Amino acid sequence: MLDLPAASLVARGLPPEFQAQPPIARPPFSPRRLIAPGALIYTEGAERSSILRLKDGCVVLTQSLDGKRRQILDVIGPGRLFGLAHGKTNHCSAEACTYSEIEAVDPQRERLNVEDALLHSLKRAQKHATLLGRKTTMEKIAAAIADLALQFGRPGFVGSRRAETFHLYLTRSDLGDWLGLTIETVSRYLNQLKRGGIIDFSDPQIVSILDADKLAALAGGGAVDGTLCIA
C-alpha cells in the first residue's frame, strides 16, 4: 500500500529499498463509518487493513504482549492517518476509545499525505521509545498531557481563567498502558499536577491546562518546584 517512488523516499530521508508489498485484494470498503467505543477497527496479525483517516474521536494503536497485557503504541487524534502497515499483516490493533468516525484513504490520490503521515508516525515512535526508556514518571505524565492537549485541545475556561481544555478519552488504565505505569501511579501524578496548579480536572475526563509553560518544562525534564520534580 505504501508504494512510494525511490526519489520521493530519498528526498524524505528514507532508504530507496523501503517499499511495501504489492497491494492486497480485499472486499469493498465503505468510504466512511462510525465506530463504537471499545470496538476494534482492525486486529494485530490480521490481513493488512486499508489506510484510514480519523475524522472525529480517538483511536489507540496497541500490541499484545502475552495475551494478558498490552502496550499502547500511539494515540490517534482527528485528522491523522493510521493503518500504515508494512507487509501483508497488521503489526498492531486499532481500537476506538469513543465514538469515532473514520474514512478510507486512497493512497494514490493522497500520496503526499501518506508519506507525511508515515514520517510523522516514525518520529512519534522514536519519541515514545525515548519516553519509555529514559524519562522519569513526571516527565512521562507531563509529556502525555501535553501531547493530548495538542491533538484534542480547544480554548476553554476554568472559572474566569482561559485554559486549553480537552476531553480525556483514555482511562487511567489506558494511560498506564501507554506510558508503562500502573493506574495508581498515573492517578497520583495527575493529582500532583493538579495540586501544583498546572492542570485542572474537576471532572476526571475533562482536563484543562492552566500553565502550559510549566507543563512543557516538566515534560522536558526542567525544574518547576521541589514538589513536582520527582522520579
C-alpha positions as CSV (number, residue, x, y, z in Angstrom):
1,M,0.0,0.0,0.0
2,L,2.9,2.3,0.6
3,D,4.3,2.0,-2.9
4,L,6.4,5.1,-2.9
5,P,8.8,6.2,-5.6
6,A,12.5,5.9,-4.8
7,A,13.2,9.7,-5.5
8,S,10.4,10.6,-3.0
9,L,11.8,8.2,-0.4
10,V,15.3,9.6,-0.7
11,A,14.0,13.2,-0.5
12,R,12.2,12.4,2.7
13,G,15.1,10.7,4.3
14,L,14.0,7.1,3.8
15,P,16.1,4.4,2.0
16,P,15.1,3.6,-1.5
17,E,14.6,-0.1,-0.6
18,F,11.8,0.9,1.8
19,Q,8.9,-0.4,-0.3
20,A,5.7,-2.0,0.7
21,Q,4.4,-5.3,-0.5
22,P,2.1,-5.3,-3.6
23,P,-1.5,-4.1,-2.8
24,I,-3.7,-6.8,-1.3
25,A,-7.1,-7.5,-2.8
26,R,-9.9,-7.0,-0.3
27,P,-13.7,-6.6,-0.3
28,P,-15.1,-3.1,-1.0
29,F,-14.7,-0.7,2.0
30,S,-17.3,1.9,2.9
31,P,-15.7,5.4,2.5
32,R,-16.9,6.4,6.0
33,R,-18.1,4.6,9.0
34,L,-18.9,5.2,12.7
35,I,-17.1,3.1,15.3
36,A,-18.5,2.4,18.7
37,P,-16.3,2.9,21.9
38,G,-14.2,-0.2,22.6
39,A,-14.6,-1.6,19.1
40,L,-11.7,-3.0,17.2
41,I,-11.1,-1.3,13.8
42,Y,-8.5,-3.9,12.8
43,T,-6.5,-6.5,14.7
44,E,-2.9,-7.3,15.1
45,G,-1.7,-10.1,12.8
46,A,-4.8,-9.9,10.5
47,E,-4.7,-9.2,6.8
48,R,-3.3,-5.6,6.3
49,S,-6.1,-3.0,6.6
50,S,-6.8,0.0,4.4
51,I,-5.1,3.3,5.3
52,L,-7.6,5.2,7.3
53,R,-8.2,8.8,8.4
54,L,-9.7,9.6,11.8
55,K,-12.3,12.3,11.1
56,D,-13.5,12.6,14.7
57,G,-13.0,10.8,18.0
58,C,-10.0,9.0,19.4
59,V,-8.2,5.7,18.4
60,V,-5.4,3.9,20.1
61,L,-2.9,1.6,18.4
62,T,-2.0,-1.4,20.6
63,Q,0.2,-4.5,20.7
64,S,-0.5,-7.6,22.8
65,L,2.5,-8.6,25.0
66,D,1.5,-12.0,26.3
67,G,-2.3,-12.3,25.8
68,K,-2.9,-10.6,29.2
69,R,-1.1,-7.3,28.9
70,R,-1.0,-4.7,26.1
71,Q,1.2,-1.8,25.1
72,I,-0.4,1.3,23.6
73,L,1.9,2.4,20.8
74,D,0.2,5.6,19.9
75,V,-2.9,7.7,20.5
76,I,-4.5,9.0,17.3
77,G,-6.4,12.3,17.2
78,P,-8.7,13.8,14.5
79,G,-7.1,14.4,11.1
80,R,-4.3,11.8,11.4
81,L,-3.8,8.8,9.2
82,F,-3.3,5.3,10.6
83,G,-3.2,1.7,9.3
84,L,0.3,2.4,7.8
85,A,1.3,-1.2,7.8
86,H,4.4,-2.6,6.0
87,G,3.9,-6.2,4.8
88,K,0.9,-8.4,4.5
89,T,-0.4,-8.2,8.0
90,N,-1.2,-5.5,10.6
91,H,1.6,-5.1,13.1
92,C,-0.8,-3.8,15.7
93,S,-4.5,-3.4,16.6
94,A,-6.6,-0.2,16.4
95,E,-9.3,0.4,18.9
96,A,-11.8,3.2,19.3
97,C,-11.8,5.0,22.7
98,T,-15.0,6.8,22.0
99,Y,-17.5,7.1,19.2
100,S,-15.1,7.7,16.2
101,E,-15.7,8.4,12.6
102,I,-13.2,7.1,10.1
103,E,-12.8,7.1,6.3
104,A,-10.7,5.1,3.9
105,V,-7.9,6.9,2.2
106,D,-6.9,6.3,-1.5
107,P,-3.0,6.1,-1.2
108,Q,-2.6,7.1,-4.9
109,R,-4.7,10.2,-4.7
110,E,-3.2,11.2,-1.3
111,R,0.4,10.0,-1.8
112,L,2.0,13.1,-0.2
113,N,-0.4,12.9,2.8
114,V,0.5,9.2,3.2
115,E,4.2,9.9,3.0
116,D,3.9,12.7,5.6
117,A,1.8,10.5,7.9
118,L,4.4,7.7,7.7
119,L,7.3,10.1,8.6
120,H,5.2,11.6,11.4
121,S,4.4,8.2,12.8
122,L,8.1,7.2,12.7
123,K,9.0,10.4,14.7
124,R,6.3,9.7,17.2
125,A,7.6,6.1,17.6
126,Q,11.1,7.4,18.3
127,K,9.8,9.9,20.9
128,H,7.7,7.1,22.5
129,A,10.8,4.9,22.8
130,T,12.7,7.6,24.5
131,L,9.8,8.3,26.8
132,L,9.5,4.7,27.9
133,G,13.2,4.1,28.2
134,R,14.7,7.3,29.6
135,K,12.0,9.7,31.0
136,T,11.1,10.0,34.7
137,T,7.5,9.3,35.7
138,M,6.7,13.0,36.0
139,E,8.2,13.7,32.5
140,K,6.1,10.8,31.1
141,I,2.8,12.2,32.6
142,A,3.5,15.8,31.6
143,A,4.5,14.7,28.0
144,A,1.4,12.7,27.7
145,I,-0.9,15.5,28.8
146,A,0.9,18.0,26.5
147,D,0.5,15.6,23.6
148,L,-3.2,15.0,24.2
149,A,-3.8,18.7,24.6
150,L,-2.1,19.3,21.2
151,Q,-4.3,16.7,19.5
152,F,-7.6,17.2,21.2
153,G,-7.4,20.6,22.9
154,R,-9.6,23.6,22.3
155,P,-9.9,27.0,24.0
156,G,-11.9,26.9,27.2
157,F,-12.3,28.5,30.7
158,V,-11.7,27.3,34.3
159,G,-13.9,29.8,36.1
160,S,-12.9,33.2,34.5
161,R,-9.4,31.9,33.6
162,R,-8.6,31.0,30.0
163,A,-7.3,27.4,29.6
164,E,-6.7,24.8,26.9
165,T,-9.2,22.1,27.6
166,F,-9.6,18.6,26.2
167,H,-11.7,15.5,26.7
168,L,-9.5,12.7,28.2
169,Y,-10.8,9.7,26.2
170,L,-8.2,7.5,27.7
171,T,-8.9,5.8,31.1
172,R,-6.2,5.9,33.8
173,S,-5.5,2.2,32.8
174,D,-5.1,3.3,29.1
175,L,-2.6,6.0,30.2
176,G,-0.7,3.3,32.2
177,D,-0.6,1.0,29.1
178,W,0.7,4.0,27.0
179,L,3.3,5.2,29.5
180,G,4.4,1.9,31.1
181,L,3.0,2.9,34.5
182,T,0.4,1.5,37.0
183,I,-3.0,3.0,37.4
184,E,-2.2,4.1,40.9
185,T,1.0,5.9,39.7
186,V,-0.9,7.7,36.9
187,S,-3.6,8.9,39.3
188,R,-1.1,10.1,41.9
189,Y,0.9,12.1,39.4
190,L,-2.1,13.6,37.7
191,N,-3.3,14.7,41.2
192,Q,0.1,16.2,41.8
193,L,-0.1,18.3,38.7
194,K,-3.5,19.4,39.8
195,R,-2.3,20.4,43.2
196,G,0.6,22.3,41.6
197,G,-1.9,24.4,39.6
198,I,-0.6,23.2,36.3
199,I,-3.7,21.3,35.2
200,D,-7.3,21.0,36.4
201,F,-9.8,18.3,36.2
202,S,-13.0,18.8,38.2
203,D,-14.4,16.1,36.0
204,P,-11.9,13.1,35.6
205,Q,-12.5,13.2,31.8
206,I,-12.2,16.9,31.2
207,V,-8.6,18.2,31.6
208,S,-7.6,21.9,31.4
209,I,-4.1,23.2,31.0
210,L,-3.6,26.1,33.4
211,D,0.1,26.6,32.9
212,A,1.3,25.3,29.6
213,D,4.9,26.7,30.1
214,K,5.4,24.7,33.4
215,L,3.8,21.6,31.8
216,A,6.3,21.8,28.9
217,A,9.2,22.4,31.3
218,L,8.2,19.2,33.2
219,A,7.8,17.2,30.0
220,G,11.3,18.2,29.0
221,G,12.9,17.5,32.4
222,G,13.1,21.0,33.6
223,A,12.7,22.0,37.3
224,V,9.5,23.8,38.3
225,D,9.5,23.2,42.1
226,G,10.6,20.6,44.5
227,T,7.2,19.0,44.9
228,L,6.8,18.2,41.3
229,C,10.2,17.1,40.0
230,I,10.3,13.6,41.4
231,A,11.2,10.4,39.6
